[in-house]
Amino acid sequence: MKQVTFSLLATDGMARHGRIDTPRGEINTPAFMPVGTAGTVKAMYPEQVRETGADILLGNTYHLMLRPGAERVASLGGLHDFMDWQRPILTDSGGFQVMSLAKLRKLTEKGVTFKSHIDGSSHELTPERSIEIQTLLDSDIIMQLDECIALPAERKEMERAMELSIRWADRSKAAFDNQQNRALFGIVQGGDDAELRGRSAAGLKSIGFDGYAVGGLAVGEPQEVMFRVLNEVTPELPTDRPRYLMGVGKPDDILGGIERGIDMFDCVHPTRAGRHGHAYTRFGVINLKNARHKDDHRPLDEASPNPNCRRWSRAYLHHLVRTEEILGAMVLSQINLAYYQELTAGCRAAIEAGRMNDFAAETRAAWAAGDL
Ligand SMILES: N#Cc1ccc(CCNc2nc3cc4nc(N)[nH]c(=O)c4cc3[nH]2)cc1
């Protein structure tokens, strides 16, 4: 009996409100997944991540297989016990990170061999080994191994990578061996070509997955290209399974993705931007490095539900950022993650109430008016 199930609770246009039930707890969708690349959401305690409203976080096969190693994490009880996050974890399969981080990569039909960007050691990732690693990590939602290419690209190249990814999807599903206590998601490829995207979605549906990710985006294309691809591909995906847009994004990307039928998102942006002094608020993003804040006694947002947006002056946050104090990274990571959760929670409520269009318009108006 499958222990990871999706329930579609409400729709408003293309937007969906749902819930994924897992053995480790529920995931309310649309959901934003904070990224815990190497077994930690940088600068955050796990309980703080939960307090921002996150139901699930993301781990990376590539980073964890290199350090500390999948077998070591398994011998220590799996990733949840290792990092003491007892709620759901989704792990990416490693393909994207190999192509963006590793050295001396060699891609064949079998898989990809590469040298670690950390110590130069040799490694191999195949669909079978990626499933094995994610199972050793005891991840709740695991991803097929795929090949993601950067855009723009030649159609032949997009077609080659898409067809390889479907063959790897088949091998991933076989290696997954119908495990009941975790979900396996397929990943749609095909670049910015509607016909290739349609063939990829059809191929994955015929194999059958617990959820469908839209990959191959947030790889350098303009936002309007990403949105056009979503307009074309989400209608091809099953309505009774979650849809996950990988690596996305900034708040306006996420709002647009939800309006186009996406249920799950992940991105390093809120935490990385926080470490670089950028704070996301209801009125848009503010660069606290800027000297204009050095005498500003106002809090970031005195009406925010997040105490950290009311507690300190902008001058103090500016000071922390300019002096590169560790507290700056901690506070801004929390502020940004809390804002992303506020945004997705607002969408869930708006979809439930049938007022997603109004909510989206109000949100964009606040971003545009931003007196930051
Ligand atoms: N700060 C910051 C920041 C850094 C990088 C990015 C781009 C992330 N984009 C992205 N992640 C992805 C992961 C992916 N994983 C897999 N397995 N397949 C993908 O096609 C894929 C596509 C992705 N696209 C976005 C924001």
The ligand as a MOL file (V3000), in Angstrom:
LIG
                    3D

  0  0  0     0  0            999 V3000
M  V30 BEGIN CTAB
M  V30 COUNTS 26 29 0 0 0
M  V30 BEGIN ATOM
M  V30 1 N 20.9910 32.0780 -5.5640 0
M  V30 2 C 20.7130 31.3430 -6.3730 0
M  V30 3 C 20.3500 30.4240 -7.3920 0
M  V30 4 C 21.2770 29.4810 -7.8670 0
M  V30 5 C 20.9010 28.6020 -8.8820 0
M  V30 6 C 19.6240 28.6700 -9.4080 0
M  V30 7 C 19.2490 27.7960 -10.5310 0
M  V30 8 C 18.6290 26.5150 -10.0470 0
M  V30 9 N 18.0640 25.9230 -11.2200 0
M  V30 10 C 17.8370 24.6260 -11.3510 0
M  V30 11 N 18.0930 23.7120 -10.3870 0
M  V30 12 C 17.7850 22.5120 -10.9710 0
M  V30 13 C 17.9070 21.2070 -10.4960 0
M  V30 14 C 17.5820 20.1560 -11.3810 0
M  V30 15 N 17.7270 18.8550 -10.9460 0
M  V30 16 C 17.4980 17.8430 -11.8130 0
M  V30 17 N 17.6770 16.5670 -11.4070 0
M  V30 18 N 17.0860 18.0700 -13.0980 0
M  V30 19 C 16.8590 19.3010 -13.5760 0
M  V30 20 O 16.4800 19.4350 -14.7630 0
M  V30 21 C 17.1300 20.4170 -12.6980 0
M  V30 22 C 16.9800 21.7190 -13.1530 0
M  V30 23 C 17.3190 22.7580 -12.2840 0
M  V30 24 N 17.3520 24.0870 -12.4880 0
M  V30 25 C 18.6940 29.5890 -8.9410 0
M  V30 26 C 19.0660 30.4670 -7.9190 0
M  V30 END ATOM
M  V30 BEGIN BOND
M  V30 1 3 1 2
M  V30 2 1 2 3
M  V30 3 1 3 4
M  V30 4 2 3 26
M  V30 5 2 4 5
M  V30 6 1 5 6
M  V30 7 1 6 7
M  V30 8 2 6 25
M  V30 9 1 7 8
M  V30 10 1 8 9
M  V30 11 1 9 10
M  V30 12 2 10 11
M  V30 13 1 10 24
M  V30 14 1 11 12
M  V30 15 1 12 13
M  V30 16 2 12 23
M  V30 17 2 13 14
M  V30 18 1 14 15
M  V30 19 1 14 21
M  V30 20 2 15 16
M  V30 21 1 16 17
M  V30 22 1 16 18
M  V30 23 1 18 19
M  V30 24 2 19 20
M  V30 25 1 19 21
M  V30 26 2 21 22
M  V30 27 1 22 23
M  V30 28 1 23 24
M  V30 29 1 25 26
M  V30 END BOND
M  V30 END CTAB
M  END
